[in-house]
């Protein structure tokens, strides 16, 4: 069985912060690929119903890197209480190998 991959999810308030975090994750080799897209969110915060435009980030990472990825995102996140969560990925062998190669901290700098 191959070592596990995860998809790490978070939301950000604007496209500029989503892009900056995506690029930082890839440059740090914590994510092989990060996608972001506009979403609409409804939630209760401080006893008030909130309706916000946000940007969702989806990063493909090694499961073993979860603590580092989570802490990396939290340290750079503008929200007081960011949603940072992961889910397991079942991927084709070729895609798995590519993610694994791109997230190898021993690989040459990009």
Secondary structure, DSSP 4 states (H G I P E B T S, - for coil): -PPPEEEEEEEESSHHHHHHHHHHHHHTTS-SEEEEEEEEEEEEETTEEEEEEEEEEEEEEEGGGHHHHHHHHHHH--STT---EEEEE---HHHHHHHHHHT-TTSPP-
